[in-house]
Amino acid sequence: MQSALAAEQAAVWAYGLVAAYARDDAAMIAENRSGHLLRRDATAARLVASGAEAAPPAPAYAVSMNVADLPSARQLAQDIESDAAAAWRVVLGSTDDPELRGFALTGLSDAAVRLAMWKRVAGASPSTVPFAGQA
């Protein structure tokens, strides 16, 4: 779960960078960032409730590319969601706890939907992938 928390923290931060170059997508960015904020906080709360420490967010994160314009910002948004999906896929596959599996599945599903939305906005084809979060 720590890796999933880290992915959510990175997503919250990276959407600030996306927002700087994708002003036409401001509503979608705000909605997606809000989703990651809620998932981040819920993940941290689950960790603490289980007796683990929730790692604090880093002051900054490395991103997958140099973002300098709208197309690269939209690609970064796709990478954010792909990374989040991958992190939740790992959680899903590493537990037998039905409640935690449901929580992870929701995280994976939410990221997959956001990834498809970004692919559609960017004009990528296909806009969906068979197994989001799988390399």
Order of alpha helices (4+ residues) and beta strands (2+ residues): alpha-alpha-alpha-alpha
